[in-house]
Amino acid sequence: MSNQRGQWGSRMGFIMAAIGSAIGLGNIWRFPYVAASNGGGAFLIPYLFALFTAGIPILILEFSLGHRLKTSAPGIFGRIKSKFEVIGWFQTMISFGIIVYYVAIIGWSMNYLVFSLTSEWGTQTKEFFFNNFLNVSKGAFHFEGLNTITLITLVLAWLINYVILRGGVKSGIEKANKIFMPLLIVCLIIITVRGVTLEGASKGLDYFFKPDFTKLTDLKVWIAAYGQIFYSLSICFGIMMTYSSYLPKDTDIVNNAFMTGLGNCSFSIISGIAVFSVLGYMATQAGVGVEEVSAGGIGLAFIVFPKAINALPGFNGLFGAIFFSCLIFAGLSSSMSIMEVVVSGTADKYNISRKKVLNIATLIGFVISLLFVTGAGIHLLDIVDHFINTYAIAVAGLIELIVIAWYINLEKTRNYVNKISDFSVGRWWNVTLTVVTPLLLSIMFLFNAYTDFTQGYGDYTREELLGVGGGTLLLITLFSIIFAKTKGSDDYQNMISKGADL
């Protein structure tokens, strides 16, 4: 099957695509807030510890498996042991679960790019976002029809993804990332330079970086650090295995993993500087503390930042357009990689052309994503995002590492990557994958489950959380089993039956 697969045109093309996948909306609106609320500068200690004990080791592992076996996640796990193919499909279904709402957020960013030119959101940015723009209903089960303005940009976001992926690996994904990534970096640099030159920027940066070392004794801070690494690096839901399966024979696995991990984390830190310098200015103008204006997630992007843009001394529209362009480029570079997992896994198993799979997957994905442009859309998005990132990815990562610890000769894999890399990884790599990361993933899963069970999540009812969140996890599991149980092409089944010398 390897001779039928696409291939990256260059090492730089792969690196840009891998970093582009890792760099997403979470780097801009999630990392700064998580860091600031979990010890500021001190948070970088558990964050970097998580990077070197989980992020980069898993990247090396997934890069090596994809590069060596030349197939997507279901095929990789199936070759380890045929009954494990379901794990690969579980990761693939996670990706599909993410793409159907992720595209909606990209669409919102497109809307706000237009709004920024005239500050259409006015002064009451929260009321505008929830009432005027999204027409939010009173709960997750109250849909109240489609929102035309968000539907248009949803279609546009799907169309852009479709056109890029239809071009294939080299002519589609690689070329798109060579455009998106430089534009994303330029936009971020502009925002950062403008931010740090504003009055009160130092106030925001002090809030962001000021270390509170007492936080390092708090288990929640370490859980937040590991959660951010898994959330941000695109590990354990099929992306990096799929991307690395398109690598040529002579590839430096270790360097690629370090460049991807460090590039992603550098972008996150620069994003924090950009965001909190602007929030520092906003707090100074309002005469309040930075903590009173800071926020994470959707609230930062669509409520707080529009208010900050309003307060700027000049070039408000231009600054707003650059910020939302940044969100769009970051979102698209990630969304195309998420969709590629679904396309590649299905095309590999059933020996169907990737264009035919793309047509079907895009149509199904679009129909499901219509739920997120109804009045209940933001409720559904919030719950689905929480359950997938809190539970599904943690379980996928834990199972992946347990399977690999039991069924793969890690020392053999380490020797394989060292042989084709410029510098070697030591036995610490084996320890992180078999002991450190599985233990911390287990703690993270149990802690989050206990918190949600005892305190709930948001203001949602138990019925909404179980119906939407639990239902999503159930569907992901169900379709994983269905895809794993159905018979693939003869070539695929022969590949699975041969196993892999790992």
Protein Blocks (a to p, Z undefined) as FASTA:
>chain_A
ZZmpccdfbfklmmmmmmmmmpcfklmmmmmmmmmmnopjmmmmmmmmmmmmmmmmmmmm
mmmmmmmnopafklmmmmmpmklmmmmmmmmmmmmmmmmmmmmmmmmmmmmmmmmmnomn
ommlmlmmmmmmnopafbfklnnpaafklmmmmmmmmmmmmmmmmnommlmmmmmmmmmm
mmmmmmmmmmmmmmmmpghklmmmmmmmmccfklmmpmklmmmmmmmmmmmnopailjmm
mmmmmpcfbdcfklmmmmmmmmmmmmmmmmmmmmmmmmmmmmmmnopafklmgcehjllm
mmmmmmmmmmpgbhklmmmmmmmmmmmmmmmmmmmmmmmmmmmmmmmmnopafklmmmmm
mmmmmmmmmmmmcfklmmmmmmmmmmmmmmmmmmmmmmmmmmmmmmpcfklmmmmmmmmp
mbdcdfklmmmmmmmmmmmmmmmmmmmmmmmmmnogajbdfklmmmmmmmmmmmmmmmmm
mmmmpccdfklmmmmmnopaZZ
